[in-house]
Amino acid sequence: MNPRQRRGVLFMLLAVLVAGGVFLVVLQYLSSVASAVGPTTTVYRASGPLPAYATLTPDALVEDEVPTRWLSDSAQVPLEDLVDRRVGVALAEGTMVTADMLVPPSDLSPTEREIAIEVDAVTGIAGRVEPGDFVDIYAVFADVPGLPQQVRVLVRSVRVVTVAGERTVVQEDGAALGEQQVIPVTLALEPNDALAVTYADAFAAEVRLVGLPAGTAEDRTGEQDRYDAGQLGGQPIPEGVN
């Protein structure tokens, strides 16, 4: 082998060594990037602008792969848990849809309606009623024209949906102003019962929730549904008659 051939072989060996070094460097870089990114998770973004309370459909969502280490638990929502749910806020195109953006699903039956009333913190609920409990609703009518002064059972066995925190409201008592501690309570009612409770909440002197034993299922047909002075041996006096 002459000197020129030896130099050619040396250059070829040097080129192979350089190429191998570059390959190792690139491989090491890719390995470090993969290690930094880690495994990915499929998330879903709005395919276009969505108004608040819009219902999510498959066409309204697009997939995206995001490193799992950069995601919160609320962002890792499978597609089947998103479709047909509503979003509680307006979303811009490309916004990642997370669990905390979704409106909680309702547990109302097709015939039930939700209604919220404020009951006295002491006489109306006293912290003893919780979501899922069942209550009777009593109304005290004292100042409604055409109605006798009496207590009526408006609805029996009503399911409590939510109980909010106690708050103070200002009420007008004649010429004076007074404060009252109330608790907002959301109830699940049939439409006609919701009308009755709404009327009592607006015009009755007081609306009370009466707690029931857990798992109550006995026959209650013998219970009274109203009470006035007649039950005490007196004469019920219609409003406006002295």
C-alpha positions as CSV (number, residue, x, y, z in Angstrom):
1,M,0.0,0.0,0.0
2,N,1.5,3.3,-1.1
3,P,1.5,6.4,1.2
4,R,-1.4,8.0,-0.7
5,Q,-3.6,4.9,-0.1
6,R,-2.6,4.8,3.6
7,R,-3.6,8.5,4.0
8,G,-7.0,7.7,2.3
9,V,-7.6,4.8,4.7
10,L,-6.7,7.0,7.7
11,F,-9.1,9.8,6.5
12,M,-11.8,7.2,6.1
13,L,-11.2,5.8,9.6
14,L,-11.2,9.4,11.0
15,A,-14.5,10.2,9.2
16,V,-16.1,7.0,10.7
17,L,-14.9,8.0,14.2
18,V,-16.2,11.5,13.8
19,A,-19.6,10.3,12.5
20,G,-19.8,7.8,15.4
21,G,-19.0,10.6,17.9
22,V,-21.7,12.8,16.4
23,F,-24.2,10.0,16.5
24,L,-23.5,9.3,20.2
25,V,-23.9,13.0,21.0
26,V,-27.2,13.2,19.2
27,L,-28.4,10.0,20.9
28,Q,-27.5,11.3,24.3
29,Y,-29.3,14.6,23.6
30,L,-32.5,12.9,22.5
31,S,-32.3,10.6,25.6
32,S,-32.0,13.6,27.9
33,V,-34.9,15.4,26.2
34,A,-37.1,12.3,26.5
35,S,-36.1,12.0,30.1
36,A,-37.0,15.6,30.8
37,V,-40.4,15.3,29.0
38,G,-41.4,11.9,30.3
39,P,-44.6,10.1,29.3
40,T,-47.4,12.0,27.7
41,T,-51.1,12.1,28.3
42,T,-54.0,12.9,25.9
43,V,-55.8,16.0,26.8
44,Y,-58.7,17.8,25.0
45,R,-58.9,21.4,23.8
46,A,-61.8,23.4,22.5
47,S,-61.8,23.2,18.7
48,G,-63.4,26.6,18.5
49,P,-64.8,29.3,20.8
50,L,-67.5,27.9,23.2
51,P,-70.0,30.1,25.1
52,A,-70.6,29.4,28.8
53,Y,-72.9,26.5,29.4
54,A,-72.3,25.0,26.0
55,T,-72.7,21.2,25.7
56,L,-69.5,19.5,24.7
57,T,-69.7,17.3,21.6
58,P,-66.9,15.2,19.9
59,D,-66.7,17.9,17.2
60,A,-66.1,20.6,19.8
61,L,-63.0,18.9,21.1
62,V,-59.5,18.2,19.6
63,E,-56.8,15.9,21.0
64,D,-53.4,17.1,22.2
65,E,-50.5,15.2,23.7
66,V,-49.0,16.9,26.8
67,P,-46.3,15.6,29.1
68,T,-48.0,14.1,32.1
69,R,-45.6,15.7,34.6
70,W,-46.9,19.1,33.5
71,L,-50.6,18.3,34.0
72,S,-52.8,18.6,37.0
73,D,-55.2,15.8,37.9
74,S,-58.2,17.9,36.8
75,A,-56.7,18.1,33.2
76,Q,-56.5,14.3,32.8
77,V,-60.1,13.8,31.8
78,P,-61.0,11.0,29.3
79,L,-63.2,11.8,26.3
80,E,-66.2,9.8,27.5
81,D,-66.3,12.0,30.7
82,L,-66.4,15.2,28.6
83,V,-68.9,14.5,25.8
84,D,-72.4,15.7,26.7
85,R,-71.2,17.7,29.7
86,R,-71.6,21.4,29.9
87,V,-68.8,24.0,30.5
88,G,-69.5,26.6,33.2
89,V,-67.4,29.3,31.5
90,A,-66.7,30.6,28.0
91,L,-63.7,29.0,26.3
92,A,-61.5,30.4,23.6
93,E,-60.3,28.2,20.8
94,G,-57.4,25.9,22.0
95,T,-58.3,26.2,25.7
96,M,-57.6,22.9,27.5
97,V,-60.8,21.5,29.0
98,T,-60.4,20.5,32.6
99,A,-62.7,18.9,35.1
100,D,-63.1,22.0,37.2
101,M,-64.6,23.8,34.1
102,L,-67.5,21.4,33.9
103,V,-71.0,22.1,35.3
104,P,-71.7,19.4,37.9
105,P,-74.2,16.8,36.6
106,S,-77.7,17.1,38.1
107,D,-79.2,14.3,40.1
108,L,-82.8,15.5,39.5
109,S,-85.3,13.2,38.0
110,P,-87.0,14.3,34.8
111,T,-90.0,15.7,36.7
112,E,-88.1,17.4,39.6
113,R,-87.2,21.0,39.8
114,E,-84.7,22.7,42.0
115,I,-85.8,25.6,44.2
116,A,-83.8,27.6,46.8
117,I,-85.3,29.2,49.8
118,E,-83.9,30.9,52.9
119,V,-84.9,29.4,56.2
120,D,-84.3,30.8,59.7
121,A,-81.0,29.5,61.0
122,V,-82.6,28.5,64.4
123,T,-86.2,27.6,63.9
124,G,-86.0,26.5,60.3
125,I,-83.0,24.1,60.1
126,A,-80.7,24.6,63.1
127,G,-77.8,22.9,61.3
128,R,-79.4,19.5,61.5
129,V,-80.3,19.0,57.8
130,E,-77.7,17.9,55.2
131,P,-77.8,17.2,51.5
132,G,-79.6,13.9,50.8
133,D,-81.9,14.3,53.9
134,F,-85.7,14.4,53.5
135,V,-87.8,17.0,55.2
136,D,-91.4,18.2,55.4
137,I,-92.1,21.8,54.6
138,Y,-94.4,23.8,56.9
139,A,-95.7,27.3,56.3
140,V,-97.2,29.6,58.9
141,F,-99.8,31.9,57.4
142,A,-100.7,34.9,59.5
143,D,-101.1,37.9,57.3
144,V,-102.3,36.6,53.9
145,P,-105.7,38.1,52.9
146,G,-108.4,35.4,52.6
147,L,-106.5,32.8,54.5
148,P,-107.1,31.9,58.2
149,Q,-104.2,32.1,60.5
150,Q,-102.9,28.6,60.5
151,V,-99.9,26.3,60.0
152,R,-100.0,24.1,56.8
153,V,-98.0,21.2,55.7
154,L,-97.1,22.3,52.1
155,V,-95.1,19.2,51.0
156,R,-94.0,16.0,52.6
157,S,-90.7,14.0,52.2
158,V,-88.8,16.6,50.1
159,R,-85.2,15.8,49.3
160,V,-82.5,18.4,50.3
161,V,-80.1,19.1,47.4
162,T,-77.7,21.6,49.0
163,V,-77.3,23.5,52.3
164,A,-75.3,26.8,52.1
165,G,-73.6,28.7,54.9
166,E,-75.4,30.9,57.4
167,R,-75.7,34.5,56.4
168,T,-77.3,37.7,57.8
169,V,-80.2,39.5,56.0
170,V,-81.8,42.8,56.9
171,Q,-85.6,42.7,57.2
172,E,-88.1,45.5,57.6
173,D,-90.4,45.1,60.6
174,G,-92.9,48.0,60.3
175,A,-90.8,51.1,60.5
176,A,-87.8,49.4,62.0
177,L,-85.1,47.3,60.4
178,G,-83.8,44.1,61.9
179,E,-81.3,41.4,61.2
180,Q,-82.0,37.7,60.8
181,Q,-79.7,34.8,60.4
182,V,-80.8,32.6,57.5
183,I,-79.5,29.5,55.7
184,P,-80.1,29.1,51.9
185,V,-81.4,25.6,51.2
186,T,-82.0,24.1,47.8
187,L,-84.8,21.5,47.5
188,A,-85.8,19.0,44.8
189,L,-89.6,19.4,44.2
190,E,-92.2,18.4,41.7
191,P,-93.4,21.5,39.6
192,N,-96.7,22.0,41.5
193,D,-95.0,21.7,44.9
194,A,-92.4,24.2,43.8
195,L,-95.1,26.7,43.1
196,A,-96.6,26.1,46.5
197,V,-93.3,26.6,48.3
198,T,-92.5,29.7,46.2
199,Y,-95.8,31.2,47.2
200,A,-95.3,30.4,50.9
201,D,-91.7,31.8,50.7
202,A,-93.1,35.1,49.4
203,F,-96.2,35.5,51.5
204,A,-96.2,33.3,54.6
205,A,-95.0,34.7,57.9
206,E,-92.5,31.8,58.1
207,V,-91.4,28.7,56.3
208,R,-89.9,25.8,58.3
209,L,-88.1,22.6,57.4
210,V,-89.1,19.7,59.6
211,G,-86.5,16.9,59.7
212,L,-87.5,13.3,59.2
213,P,-85.9,10.0,60.5
214,A,-83.4,8.5,58.2
215,G,-85.0,5.9,55.9
216,T,-88.6,7.0,56.7
217,A,-91.0,4.8,54.7
218,E,-94.0,4.4,57.0
219,D,-97.6,5.2,56.0
220,R,-98.2,8.9,56.9
221,T,-101.7,9.3,55.6
222,G,-103.1,9.8,59.1
223,E,-101.0,12.9,59.8
224,Q,-102.7,16.3,59.9
225,D,-101.9,18.7,57.1
226,R,-103.0,21.9,58.9
227,Y,-103.4,23.3,62.3
228,D,-105.3,26.4,63.6
229,A,-107.2,27.8,66.6
230,G,-109.9,25.2,66.0
231,Q,-107.6,22.4,67.2
232,L,-107.2,24.3,70.5
233,G,-110.9,24.7,71.1
234,G,-111.1,28.2,69.6
235,Q,-112.5,29.7,66.4
236,P,-110.2,30.2,63.4
237,I,-110.4,33.8,62.4
238,P,-109.9,34.6,58.7
239,E,-107.5,37.4,58.0
240,G,-109.1,40.9,58.3
241,V,-111.8,39.8,60.7
242,N,-111.5,40.9,64.3
